[in-house]
């Protein structure tokens, strides 16, 4: 990559952000497509978020990805928010168009594309989601669009699940379950917590959830998805594989949502096989 006076800046902001693979992904795409962009990672404390977004305008940074814990808070500092991002209640991609900041959410479509690519289909399936953080609502809303048989959400803090249940009922007219024992078998189990990621490498997402005391609900007929991509093999996925489950980490989600974000940043359409190219040339090891 040649960096010169015409190079446009892209990046990701979060707290923490040191674990991110996004610079590796986005810089590879720019180089492959012969685009004059460079992508960096910036650690932004919550109390500095407003300053960071003001700096985006001041420095004419072309685009930012936004990760935890800023996806909701960033919305108040943007000029235009897409209809989907408004519906989902969070923004993970900000594009600077002539000094006006546009907010989008690529998480949900990236999640769906990654599962579809792995042959994991949600229609008429019983689905369990562990966690109720910011990424869960957009994920849940995209799952509902695929007509699942049921969706159960559990979390260490029960009040968060109840709030999520009420919001989904109001916005989607869909009733999620908050009782883990409603079903004996779940076809798809999704970890949406940070358990398994540094500094919680030896943690399981079920730790601290009173109604779950083992991983016996996972077997050879279960597809287990961990949204964490670093490390590649979390303790949760290792335990699931011991039980014969099909497993998938969050790398595919990162790639697919990143491709969508890249097209928003640059206005350029990427080749249909770019996800496969990235997986093989950047992340296959």
Buried (B, 14 or more C-beta within 10 A) or exposed (E): EEEEEEBBBBBBBBBBBEBBBBBBBBBBBBEBBEBEBBBBBBEBEEEBBBEBBEBBBEEEBBBBBBBBBBBBBBBEBBEEBBEBBEBBBBBBBBBBEEEEBBBBBBBBBBBBBBBBBBEBBBEEBBBBBBBBBBBBBBBBBBBBEBEBEBBBBBBBEBEBBBEBBEBBEEBBEBEBBBEBEEBEEBBBBBBBBBBBBEEBEEBBBBEEBEEBEEBEBBEEEBBBBBBBBBBEEBBBBEBBBEBEBBBBBBBBBBBBBBBBBBBBBBEEEBEEEBBEBBBEEBBEE
